[in-house]
Amino acid sequence: MPRVKLAPGEALKLYGPMAVTLASGRLSVHEKIVEPGEKFIVHKTRNYVVVAVEPSEIDISMLDESQIQILDQNDPYLEKIKLVRDIVAKGARKIIVIGCTDCGKTSLTTITFNTMLANGLKPIVIDSDVGQADIGPPGFITMGSSNKQIYWLTELQPLEMKFIGDIKPQLYSQTIIYETKLLVEKALRSNYDAVVIDTDGWVRDEQGIQHKLMLIEKVKPDVVFVLGDELKGIFKQLVKIGVEVYELPTPIYRKARSREERRALRSLRYREFLEDASILKAKIDDVVILGHPLFLGSEVDKNILTPIIDGRVIHARYYTGTLHVYGVVKSYNLEEARKHGFEKIKAYPIGFEKGLYCSVGVVNGPEYPGVIEKIDFENREIIIRTKYTGRVEVVKLGKFKLTENYTEEYIEVVQQ
């Protein structure tokens, strides 16, 4: 375990995995002040910059992948620290952070949160990255806060979560913007005096840029941080509507996460919110169930499906020209189906729903992640594995299932 000595103002970049203990002195990590005896972990997919506030000694436990580098004199980290301090001191209270994947958005959000706390503010962070969520589970927009400075956003206490139902933002732009705006408004009504929004890395096509521009228009932030040279100039026009735009370079050395590492991180987040969850049962007729065509449109009398479906129909719905059938479907007569106005048929086998990612909660209130164990149409009951213990008014079904190892598996249906 190497011991490293740092002079005041000296900075190191630490690439995980590693464990760090401050033996003496004081450090700043993402503007969090570290006192002697404190220990922190740098995850293998992350890197932290540590700056000595005074003469300091740190003990570092490393593995083969760990690296220690002297902070490059051209690295923008210290420039970002100064900028954040300045704009918070000037009164910025609503800030949005935009940039590509792995360009330092979460680090900058953490720095901003810690700086606001240090200035006597009561800040909150809204994590709108549904794919690589840090505060809540994937597939949710989550707002969280803490009365103490943090190393990383995962330390924030989730205060409210809003279910999107997928880890891909592309098809849910309007919903993400709507829910983010609602959380901002709720935070400011709840006596939080500053909000920082950490966004996803979807900025490499026109649709992604338009998504961010619309988010800015609806939220009306004081400041937008834009990370990455590829976005230079794109958001500058926002100064016309009173938004301060600061374009910042990405770190000189970045640790890009592979697809496998991203999946592993999501699995850890799912596990944190779902492992050891209890069974919750709700009557289908007593709750609103959203997100799946088996609960939309008109319920179909099973008797009229006898000449259409060869098999056992347990539940059927007609929705936007399609007959959705739950049960055992051996075959079907599409010509006969079209006589009844069913242009297409989608069949869902018994048990297809087991593992389906969902949320459970109340209307216009808290939502919590869950996993469907069974939808019992015959007994009109939905069975969910979740840590949620409150009243159930709404169940929202997602677009994928979670395996026993908490990895995503997208649903397949039989369609004609």
C-alpha positions as CSV (number, residue, x, y, z in Angstrom):
1,M,0.0,0.0,0.0
2,P,1.9,3.1,-1.2
3,R,1.8,6.3,0.9
4,V,1.8,9.4,-1.2
5,K,2.8,12.9,0.1
6,L,1.2,16.0,-1.4
7,A,2.2,19.6,-1.1
8,P,-0.6,22.3,-0.8
9,G,-2.3,22.7,-4.2
10,E,-0.8,19.5,-5.6
11,A,-3.3,17.3,-7.5
12,L,-3.5,13.7,-8.5
13,K,-5.8,11.8,-10.8
14,L,-6.7,8.4,-9.3
15,Y,-8.1,5.7,-11.6
16,G,-10.0,2.9,-9.9
17,P,-10.3,0.4,-8.5
18,M,-8.6,1.6,-5.4
19,A,-9.2,2.4,-1.8
20,V,-7.8,5.7,-0.4
21,T,-7.3,6.7,3.2
22,L,-6.2,10.2,4.3
23,A,-3.5,9.7,6.8
24,S,-2.9,13.4,7.5
25,G,-3.7,16.8,6.2
26,R,-6.9,17.8,4.2
27,L,-8.0,17.0,0.7
28,S,-10.6,18.2,-1.7
29,V,-12.3,15.6,-3.9
30,H,-15.0,17.0,-6.2
31,E,-15.0,20.0,-3.7
32,K,-15.8,17.6,-0.8
33,I,-13.4,18.3,2.0
34,V,-11.8,15.1,3.3
35,E,-10.5,15.0,6.9
36,P,-7.8,12.8,8.4
37,G,-8.9,9.2,8.9
38,E,-11.5,9.3,6.2
39,K,-11.5,6.5,3.6
40,F,-13.1,6.5,0.1
41,I,-13.4,4.0,-2.8
42,V,-12.7,4.8,-6.4
43,H,-14.8,2.4,-8.5
44,K,-13.0,0.7,-11.3
45,T,-15.1,2.6,-13.9
46,R,-14.3,6.0,-12.4
47,N,-11.5,8.4,-11.7
48,Y,-11.2,11.1,-9.0
49,V,-9.0,14.1,-8.8
50,V,-7.7,14.8,-5.3
51,V,-6.3,18.2,-4.5
52,A,-4.3,18.8,-1.3
53,V,-5.7,21.7,0.7
54,E,-2.7,21.6,3.0
55,P,0.3,19.3,3.3
56,S,-1.2,15.8,3.2
57,E,-0.3,12.1,3.2
58,I,-2.6,9.5,1.7
59,D,-2.5,5.7,1.8
60,I,-3.7,4.0,-1.4
61,S,-4.6,0.3,-1.9
62,M,-4.3,-0.6,-5.5
63,L,-5.1,-3.5,-7.9
64,D,-3.6,-4.2,-11.3
65,E,-6.0,-1.8,-13.2
66,S,-5.4,1.1,-10.7
67,Q,-3.4,4.1,-11.8
68,I,-2.1,7.2,-10.2
69,Q,-1.2,10.2,-12.3
70,I,-0.1,13.8,-11.6
71,L,-2.9,16.0,-12.8
72,D,-1.9,17.3,-16.3
73,Q,-1.3,21.1,-16.2
74,N,-3.7,21.3,-19.2
75,D,-6.5,19.3,-17.6
76,P,-9.6,21.5,-17.2
77,Y,-10.5,20.2,-13.7
78,L,-9.2,23.2,-11.7
79,E,-10.7,25.5,-14.3
80,K,-14.1,23.9,-13.7
81,I,-13.7,24.2,-9.9
82,K,-13.1,28.0,-10.2
83,L,-16.0,28.5,-12.7
84,V,-18.4,26.6,-10.5
85,R,-17.4,28.6,-7.4
86,D,-17.8,31.9,-9.3
87,I,-21.3,31.2,-10.8
88,V,-22.6,29.8,-7.5
89,A,-21.3,32.9,-5.7
90,K,-23.0,35.1,-8.3
91,G,-26.4,33.5,-7.6
92,A,-26.9,30.7,-10.1
93,R,-29.6,28.4,-8.6
94,K,-30.8,26.3,-11.5
95,I,-28.1,24.6,-13.5
96,I,-28.2,21.9,-16.3
97,V,-25.2,19.9,-17.2
98,I,-25.0,18.6,-20.8
99,G,-22.4,16.5,-22.6
100,C,-21.5,13.3,-24.3
101,T,-21.1,9.9,-22.7
102,D,-18.1,9.7,-20.3
103,C,-17.2,13.4,-20.7
104,G,-17.4,14.3,-17.0
105,K,-21.0,15.4,-16.5
106,T,-21.5,13.5,-13.2
107,S,-18.2,14.8,-11.8
108,L,-19.2,18.3,-12.6
109,T,-22.7,17.8,-11.1
110,T,-21.1,16.5,-7.9
111,I,-18.7,19.5,-7.8
112,T,-21.6,21.9,-8.2
113,F,-23.7,20.2,-5.5
114,N,-20.8,20.3,-3.0
115,T,-20.0,23.9,-3.9
116,M,-23.6,24.9,-3.3
117,L,-23.6,23.2,0.1
118,A,-20.3,24.9,1.0
119,N,-22.0,28.2,0.2
120,G,-24.8,27.6,2.7
121,L,-27.4,26.5,0.1
122,K,-29.8,23.6,0.3
123,P,-29.3,22.0,-3.1
124,I,-30.9,19.0,-4.8
125,V,-29.8,17.0,-7.8
126,I,-32.1,15.6,-10.5
127,D,-30.6,12.7,-12.3
128,S,-32.4,12.5,-15.7
129,D,-30.0,9.9,-17.2
130,V,-32.3,6.8,-17.4
131,G,-29.6,4.6,-18.8
132,Q,-26.8,5.2,-16.3
133,A,-28.7,6.4,-13.3
134,D,-26.6,7.3,-10.2
135,I,-29.2,8.4,-7.6
136,G,-32.1,6.0,-8.4
137,P,-32.4,2.8,-10.4
138,P,-32.1,2.7,-14.2
139,G,-35.3,3.6,-16.1
140,F,-36.2,6.3,-13.6
141,I,-35.6,10.0,-13.3
142,T,-34.7,10.6,-9.6
143,M,-34.1,13.6,-7.4
144,G,-31.9,13.3,-4.4
145,S,-30.1,15.3,-1.8
146,S,-27.9,15.2,1.3
147,N,-27.0,17.6,4.0
148,K,-23.3,16.5,3.7
149,Q,-20.9,16.8,0.9
150,I,-20.4,13.7,-1.3
151,Y,-17.8,11.9,-3.4
152,W,-20.3,10.8,-6.0
153,L,-24.0,11.1,-6.8
154,T,-24.7,7.6,-5.6
155,E,-24.4,8.8,-2.0
156,L,-27.4,11.1,-2.4
157,Q,-30.7,10.0,-0.7
158,P,-33.4,9.4,-3.4
159,L,-36.3,11.7,-2.5
160,E,-38.6,11.0,-5.4
161,M,-38.5,8.8,-8.5
162,K,-40.4,9.0,-11.7
163,F,-40.7,5.9,-13.9
164,I,-39.8,6.1,-17.6
165,G,-39.7,2.4,-18.2
166,D,-36.7,2.0,-20.4
167,I,-33.0,2.7,-20.4
168,K,-33.1,4.2,-23.9
169,P,-34.2,7.9,-23.8
170,Q,-34.8,8.2,-27.6
171,L,-38.5,7.2,-27.5
172,Y,-39.3,9.0,-24.3
173,S,-38.1,12.5,-24.9
174,Q,-41.4,14.2,-24.1
175,T,-41.9,12.1,-20.9
176,I,-38.4,12.7,-19.6
177,I,-38.8,16.5,-20.1
178,Y,-42.2,16.5,-18.5
179,E,-41.2,14.5,-15.4
180,T,-37.9,16.5,-15.0
181,K,-39.8,19.8,-15.1
182,L,-42.3,18.5,-12.5
183,L,-39.4,17.5,-10.2
184,V,-37.7,20.8,-10.5
185,E,-40.9,22.6,-9.6
186,K,-41.5,20.3,-6.7
187,A,-38.0,20.7,-5.4
188,L,-38.3,24.5,-5.4
189,R,-41.7,24.3,-3.7
190,S,-40.1,22.0,-1.0
191,N,-37.7,24.7,0.3
192,Y,-34.7,23.5,-1.8
193,D,-33.0,26.7,-3.0
194,A,-30.8,25.3,-5.8
195,V,-31.2,22.5,-8.4
196,V,-28.6,20.8,-10.6
197,I,-29.8,18.6,-13.4
198,D,-27.5,15.8,-14.7
199,T,-28.5,14.7,-18.2
200,D,-27.8,11.7,-20.4
201,G,-25.1,11.5,-23.1
202,W,-27.6,11.5,-26.0
203,V,-26.1,14.4,-28.0
204,R,-24.6,12.9,-31.1
205,D,-27.6,13.4,-33.4
206,E,-30.1,16.1,-34.1
207,Q,-32.8,14.5,-32.1
208,G,-30.6,14.3,-29.0
209,I,-29.7,18.0,-29.4
210,Q,-33.3,19.0,-29.8
211,H,-34.2,17.0,-26.7
212,K,-31.7,19.0,-24.7
213,L,-32.8,22.3,-26.1
214,M,-36.4,21.6,-25.3
215,L,-35.5,20.5,-21.8
216,I,-33.7,23.9,-21.3
217,E,-36.7,25.7,-22.7
218,K,-39.1,24.1,-20.3
219,V,-36.9,24.2,-17.1
220,K,-35.5,27.7,-17.8
221,P,-32.2,27.3,-16.0
222,D,-29.9,30.2,-15.0
223,V,-26.8,28.3,-16.3
224,V,-26.0,25.5,-18.7
225,F,-22.7,23.7,-18.7
226,V,-21.8,22.2,-22.0
227,L,-19.0,19.6,-22.0
228,G,-17.1,18.6,-25.1
229,D,-15.7,20.4,-28.2
230,E,-18.2,18.6,-30.5
231,L,-21.0,20.7,-28.9
232,K,-19.2,24.0,-29.2
233,G,-21.5,26.8,-30.3
234,I,-24.7,24.7,-30.4
235,F,-26.2,26.1,-27.2
236,K,-24.8,29.6,-27.4
237,Q,-28.0,31.0,-28.8
238,L,-29.7,30.4,-25.5
239,V,-28.1,33.6,-24.1
240,K,-30.9,35.4,-26.0
241,I,-33.4,34.1,-23.5
242,G,-31.3,34.8,-20.5
243,V,-29.5,31.5,-20.0
244,E,-25.8,31.7,-19.3
245,V,-23.9,29.1,-21.3
246,Y,-20.4,27.9,-20.4
247,E,-18.6,25.6,-22.8
248,L,-16.0,23.4,-21.1
249,P,-13.5,20.9,-22.4
250,T,-13.6,17.3,-21.5
251,P,-10.9,15.8,-19.3
252,I,-7.6,15.2,-21.1
253,Y,-7.6,11.5,-20.0
254,R,-11.0,9.9,-19.8
255,K,-11.8,6.4,-18.7
256,A,-14.5,5.3,-21.2
257,R,-16.8,2.6,-19.9
258,S,-17.4,-0.4,-22.1
259,R,-20.9,-1.7,-22.8
260,E,-20.2,-4.6,-20.4
261,E,-19.1,-2.2,-17.7
262,R,-22.3,-0.1,-18.2
263,R,-24.4,-3.2,-17.9
264,A,-22.6,-4.2,-14.8
265,L,-23.2,-0.8,-13.2
266,R,-26.9,-0.9,-14.0
267,S,-27.1,-4.4,-12.5
268,L,-25.7,-3.0,-9.3
269,R,-28.3,-0.3,-9.2
270,Y,-31.2,-2.7,-9.8
271,R,-29.8,-4.9,-7.1
272,E,-29.6,-2.1,-4.6
273,F,-33.3,-1.3,-5.0
274,L,-34.7,-4.7,-5.6
275,E,-32.7,-7.4,-3.8
276,D,-34.5,-8.9,-0.8
277,A,-37.8,-7.2,-1.8
278,S,-41.1,-8.5,-0.5
279,I,-44.2,-9.6,-2.3
280,L,-47.0,-7.1,-2.9
281,K,-50.4,-8.0,-4.2
282,A,-53.0,-5.7,-5.8
283,K,-56.4,-6.2,-7.4
284,I,-56.3,-5.5,-11.1
285,D,-59.7,-3.8,-10.8
286,D,-58.6,-1.5,-8.0
287,V,-55.4,0.0,-9.6
288,V,-54.5,1.7,-12.8
289,I,-52.1,-0.4,-14.9
290,L,-50.2,1.5,-17.6
291,G,-47.5,0.7,-20.2
292,H,-48.8,-2.5,-21.8
293,P,-51.6,-3.2,-24.4
294,L,-53.0,-6.0,-22.3
295,F,-54.4,-3.3,-20.0
296,L,-55.4,-0.8,-22.8
297,G,-58.3,-0.5,-25.1
298,S,-61.4,-2.7,-24.8
299,E,-61.5,-6.1,-23.1
300,V,-62.7,-8.8,-25.6
301,D,-65.2,-11.5,-24.8
302,K,-63.3,-14.8,-24.9
303,N,-66.3,-16.5,-26.4
304,I,-66.1,-14.6,-29.7
305,L,-62.5,-15.8,-30.1
306,T,-63.3,-19.5,-30.3
307,P,-63.3,-19.5,-34.2
308,I,-60.2,-17.3,-34.3
309,I,-57.9,-18.8,-31.6
310,D,-56.9,-22.4,-31.4
311,G,-55.8,-22.7,-27.8
312,R,-56.7,-21.3,-24.4
313,V,-57.5,-17.6,-24.1
314,I,-57.2,-16.2,-20.6
315,H,-57.4,-12.5,-21.3
316,A,-57.8,-10.5,-24.5
317,R,-57.8,-6.8,-25.4
318,Y,-58.5,-4.9,-28.6
319,Y,-56.2,-1.9,-29.0
320,T,-55.4,0.2,-32.1
321,G,-56.4,-2.5,-34.6
322,T,-54.6,-5.3,-32.8
323,L,-56.0,-8.2,-30.8
324,H,-53.7,-8.8,-27.8
325,V,-54.1,-12.3,-26.4
326,Y,-52.7,-13.7,-23.1
327,G,-52.8,-17.5,-22.8
328,V,-51.9,-20.6,-24.8
329,V,-52.2,-19.8,-28.5
330,K,-51.4,-22.7,-30.8
331,S,-52.5,-21.0,-34.0
332,Y,-55.0,-18.4,-35.1
333,N,-57.2,-17.7,-38.2
334,L,-56.3,-14.2,-39.3
335,E,-59.0,-14.1,-42.0
336,E,-61.6,-14.8,-39.4
337,A,-60.0,-12.3,-37.1
338,R,-60.3,-9.6,-39.7
339,K,-64.0,-10.2,-39.9
340,H,-64.2,-8.9,-36.4
341,G,-62.0,-5.9,-37.1
342,F,-58.8,-7.4,-35.7
343,E,-56.1,-6.5,-38.3
344,K,-53.3,-8.1,-36.3
345,I,-52.8,-10.5,-33.4
346,K,-50.2,-10.4,-30.8
347,A,-49.9,-13.4,-28.4
348,Y,-48.4,-13.4,-25.0
349,P,-47.7,-16.8,-23.4
350,I,-48.6,-17.5,-19.8
351,G,-45.8,-16.4,-17.6
352,F,-44.2,-14.0,-20.1
353,E,-44.6,-11.3,-17.5
354,K,-42.4,-12.8,-14.9
355,G,-39.5,-10.5,-14.3
356,L,-41.1,-7.5,-16.1
357,Y,-39.6,-4.3,-14.7
358,C,-42.2,-1.9,-13.3
359,S,-43.0,0.8,-10.9
360,V,-45.6,0.9,-8.2
361,G,-46.9,3.9,-6.3
362,V,-49.7,6.6,-6.2
363,V,-51.1,9.1,-8.6
364,N,-48.9,12.2,-8.8
365,G,-46.8,10.9,-6.0
366,P,-43.9,8.5,-5.1
367,E,-43.0,5.7,-7.5
368,Y,-40.8,2.8,-6.6
369,P,-39.2,0.1,-8.7
370,G,-40.6,-3.5,-8.7
371,V,-40.5,-6.7,-10.7
372,I,-43.7,-8.5,-11.8
373,E,-44.0,-12.0,-10.4
374,K,-47.3,-12.9,-12.0
375,I,-50.3,-11.2,-13.6
376,D,-53.2,-13.5,-12.6
377,F,-56.0,-12.5,-14.9
378,E,-58.3,-15.3,-13.7
379,N,-58.2,-14.1,-10.1
380,R,-57.8,-10.4,-11.2
381,E,-54.6,-9.9,-9.3
382,I,-51.2,-8.5,-10.0
383,I,-48.2,-9.8,-7.9
384,I,-45.1,-7.6,-7.6
385,R,-41.8,-8.0,-5.9
386,T,-40.8,-4.6,-4.5
387,K,-39.6,-2.8,-1.4
388,Y,-42.5,-0.3,-1.7
389,T,-44.8,-0.5,1.3
390,G,-47.3,2.3,0.7
391,R,-50.7,2.5,-0.9
392,V,-51.0,1.2,-4.5
393,E,-52.9,3.3,-7.0
394,V,-50.8,3.0,-10.1
395,V,-48.6,0.2,-11.6
396,K,-46.5,1.2,-14.6
397,L,-45.0,-1.6,-16.7
398,G,-41.6,-1.2,-18.4
399,K,-40.3,-2.4,-21.7
400,F,-37.9,-5.1,-20.5
401,K,-37.5,-7.9,-17.9
402,L,-34.8,-8.3,-15.4
403,T,-33.1,-11.7,-15.1
404,E,-32.1,-13.3,-11.8
405,N,-28.7,-11.5,-12.3
406,Y,-30.4,-8.2,-12.7
407,T,-29.6,-7.7,-16.4
408,E,-32.1,-6.5,-19.0
409,E,-33.9,-8.8,-21.3
410,Y,-36.3,-7.3,-23.8
411,I,-39.8,-8.9,-24.4
412,E,-40.6,-10.8,-27.5
413,V,-44.2,-11.5,-28.6
414,V,-45.7,-13.5,-31.4
415,Q,-47.2,-11.3,-34.0
416,Q,-49.2,-11.9,-37.2
